[in-house]
């Protein structure tokens, strides 16, 4: 009986510690998740002509807006693992359940896309605004024009939630759940490079690559991603595990056809359909930039 009593005390103490730890974890993360931001959006010129809308569609595709928010921009479930999170990408149209009605001005769209903050001041969960922060006014205005031109989609989602594993990953810095924290909302706007085959313009276009391949572009499993999702490759200049030995032709084939130089097909998560819309100059510019990325062993993200 004494052994059972001590076992019960030990188990009870462990349970109490776990509950306390979960409570602290929840408090620390919830304060950051629900923080209200006082961020002024910036107005940008939004044209309505067909050329502007076509440019906006191009931006939406190559920046992978249509991958996450789906081709009709009505949104979709993104993560549905309760212990990690239940997140969805927003319905960006003016249909039922859509966000367009809350974004009356270009400043509202700018605040959300570049700064990760909704019109009511709440942070947008998992919206990679830190990757879109540098997007130029011309491209942003065209993107907004395209979003406004889309057919309304009626699609609503249940409230989002973040589980204990997701909160731990967020607290440890492995999961960028609140990208608004990663944006300097008071910094001057970065200068947008002129579209050309240059390292600067390639860097501008490749901003969104870090979402999958990591800040160092060295790839590896994405924290919190579903287990069936293939780990992104190393696209740094590392010659052993990266693309240090690739040529421009190798790179072009990889992003447009999803094929490595050795003939191995890339995983289905590689957005080949989106990258097929890149022009030859855009591909060459991205390649020029990637050639400047420091070599890092695979998995460093």
N, C-alpha and C positions, 0 to 999 in steps of 0.2 A: 504493500500500500504506500509506503514511504517513497518508493521509486516512482510510482504512478503520480503521487502528489508533486514530486520534484519535476517530473516530465511535464505535468500540466502547468507548473509555474514557468518553466523554461519556454514552453510553447506559447503560453499567454503573454510572456514578456516579449517574445519575438513578434507576435501578432501586434502587440501594442506599438513596438518600434516601427513596424511596417506601416501601420496606420498613421503614426506621427510623421514618418518620412513622406508618405503620400500626401498628407495634409500640407506639409511645408512645400513640397514640390508643386502642389496645386496653387498655393498662395503666391509663390514666387513667379510662376508662369502666368497665372491668370491676370496678375497686375500688369504684365507686359502685353498680353494678348488683348486686354480690354482698354488699354490706355487710349485716351482721347488726344488727338493731334490737332493743334491749331496751325494749319498749313494753308497758306493762300495759293490758290491755283493761278496759273499764268495763262492768259488768253493768247490763242494763236489763230492765225488766219485759216479759215476753212472754206475752200472753194466748193462749188457744186457742179462744175463741168465734168464731162465724161473723162477727160484726160486726168484730172485730179483724182477722181474715184478709181480709175484704173491703176494709178500709181499707189493709191491706198490699198488696193487689193494686193498688189505686188508686195508691199511692205508687210501686210498682214500674213501673207503666205511665207515669205522668207524669214520673218521674225517669229514664225510658228504660232501666231495667234490662232490660226485655224486648226492647228494640231490640238491645242489644249481646249479651246472653246468650241471645237468641231467646225466642220465646213459651213454649217448654217449659222454659226455663232450663237447657237442656243445653249451651249454649255453641256457638261457631262460630269458624271462622277469621276473623281480623280484618285482618291484613296478611300477605300471602304474596308478598313481593318480596324474594328472598334478599339483595340488596345493601343493602336498607333494613332489613327485619326479617321474621321469621316469628313472628307472635303470634296467639294465640287468646284468646277470652273463656272463662272457666272454666265448667265444668259445675257448677252450684250445687245439683244434686239429690243424693240419696243413692244414685243408680245407679252402675254400674261406670264408673270414671273420674271420678266426681263428687267434689266437695270437701266435701260435707256431713259425711262421716264424720270429717273433720279439725276440724270446728267443733262441738265438743261443747257449748259454753256460749255464752250471749249475748255474753259478753266476747270470745270468739273472733271472732264475727261483727262486733262493734263495732270491734275492732282492724283488721279487714280493710276494712270499709266506710268508716269514718271516718278511719282512719289509714294505710291502704295497706300493712299489715304482716300476714303470715300467722302462724299459731300458732307456727311454728318460728323466727320472727324475720326471715325473708327478706322483702325488699320485693316487692310485687305489681306486676309490670310493666304500665304503662299503665292501671292501675285508677285512675279519677279521684277518688281519695279527697279531694283538696283541694276538690272540688266538693260532696262529701257531708259534709265535716267539720262543717258547721253544722246538719245534720239533727237535729231534736229527738228526745228519748228516746221520746216517744209514737209518732212516725212510724217510728222505727228499730225499736222493739219490734214494731209491727204488720208491718213489712216482714219481719223475721225470722220471725214467725209464718207469714206467707204462704210464705216460702221453704221452711220446714219442712213445710208442708202439701202441697207439690207431688208429683206422681207421679214416682217414680225414672226417670231416663233413663240408658241405657247408652251413653255416648259418651266416648271417650278421644282425646287428641291427642298428637302427637309433641312432643318438647321444644321450647321456644321458643328463638329465637336472634336476635341483633341483628347486622346486617351493617355494613360500614364507613360507608355513607352514613347509616344510622340512628344509629350511634355519633357521627358528626360532628354531625348535627342535635341529638343529645342534649347533646353537649359545648358546642355553641354556644348552647344554651338554647331552641332552636326546637322541640324535641320533648320533652314532659314524660314521659319514659320511666319515671321513678321518682317518682311523685307523693308518695311518703312523704317526700321531701326538701322538699316544699312545705308540709308540715304542721308546725305548732309543737306537738309532742307533749306539751309541758309546760304549755301555755296553759290557763287556766280554760275550761270549757265556755261557749260563747256562749249568751246568753239566746234562747230560741225565741219568736218573736212569736206572738201570739194569731191564729188564723185569722180574717181579716177583710179588707175591701177597703182596705188601707193600703199605703203605700210599703214599710214594713218587711216585711210578709208577702209582698209581691210580690218583693222582693229575695231573701227566703228561698226562694221557689219557683223563681226564675230563676237560682239558683246554677249549675245544670247547663248553662245556655245558653252559658257561657264555653268549654265544651269544644269546641264547633264554631265559635262566633262570635268567640272570643278574649277575653282579659282585658278589653279595652276595648269589646267587643261590636261592633267595626267590621268584622268579617268578613275575607274574603280566603282564598286557598288555604291548606289545612291542611298544614303541613310533613310530608312522608312519606306523605301520603294517596295512594291510587291515582289515576292521571290521569283516570280516568272519573268520579271523584267531583266533583260540582259544588261550586264555592267558596261557602261560606256568605255570606249577605248582611250588609250593615251594618245593625245594629238600634240604633245610637246615634241621638241626636237630630239628627244632621247633616241639613240640609234638601236637600242636593244628591244625596248618595249613600245616605243613611240613611232613617229613618222619621219625620223631623222634621215632615213635612207630613201624616202619616197621622192618621186619627181612630181612636177605639176600635173603631168598626165595621169600618174597614179592617184593623186588627190582628186582630180576631176572625176575619174571613173568611180572612186569610192563614194563621193557625195551625190553623184548623179545616177549611178547604177547600183550602188550598195555593194560593190565588189572590191576586195583588197587586191594588192598587186600579186599575191600568191594564188589568187583565184578563189579564196574563201569568201563566201557571202557574209555580209555584215548582218547583225541581228535585225529583226523586224522593227525594233524601236528606233532605228536610225531613220530620220525623217527624209528619206530619199525623194518622196513626192514633192515635198516643200522645196528642197534644194535644187530640184530639177528646174525651178523657175529662176534660179540665179543666172544672170548673164555671164558671158565669158569673162568680161572685165571684172565683175563682182567676184567670181571664183578666183581669178588671178590675184586680186587684191587681198582676199582672205588668205590665200596661199603665201603671199609675200609677208603678211603679218605673222602667220604661224611659224615661218622660218626664223622669226626673231624671238619666239617664246623659249625661255631657258629649258634645257633638258631636265626632266624629272622622271624618276622611275615610276612605273605603273602603280596606280592605287593611291598616290599621294593626294589626289583631288586638289 
